[in-house]
Amino acid sequence: MPFIDKKYRTNKEKAIYGYSMGGMFTTYILFNRPDLFDMVFIGAPGNNGRQLMPAAKHYFNDHKDLQSKVFIGVGSYEKEVVKNIDSFVNYLRSRKCPGLTIRKDFTPGANHGAALAQVMQNAIAFGYCERHEAIAIDPGIFNQYKGSYISKDTTLPNVLVFTDKNKLYWKFQKAGEVPAELIPQSKTAYFMAENERLLFTFTNGMMVVTDDKKEYYFNRSATR
């Protein structure tokens, strides 16, 4: 690291990624030298992820906090690894460490080899892109947001917000527009998986769309 810092233009932020046996190594780094990296990415850890829980519990025998930003992911067909990751993430979250941020992602329809590229992409997106955590809420809440929304900016088309099969959707009201699901991160704030830079907030009959700190205001004109 000192060599790289001396030879190249770097900043203080450091991350490490490993897949399969490399995922076992980054797990080792996380719990034995958490001071080395700001972010630790664990991909499809080898040995079916069986070392995850023992490593975490051993660490917390002597520590109360874990300061790191952690991503862990695997293909959904690796069912034992998925199960071990679920237990691992739930355990770390139960520790309520103020210095820890953790996210898991399971690549659908993929086994060990096929998931490699997607897991890496998800890890990089978690570390360096805007990401939001979805929560489960009562779908009945969505009904209060349904309707047609109009912006004072006449260059923007009207927006339709509607529900379908207990999910909330939005689309511009013009021909050929394909709706996108609005995923809740709270009862009033929503995002879309296709572009997590956009944040949708509903308040007092208004929808506010935020994009790169710029806000667009839409007033609801009618409910449906």
Order of alpha helices (4+ residues) and beta strands (2+ residues): alpha-beta-alpha-beta-alpha-beta-alpha-beta-alpha-beta-beta-beta-beta-beta-beta-beta-beta
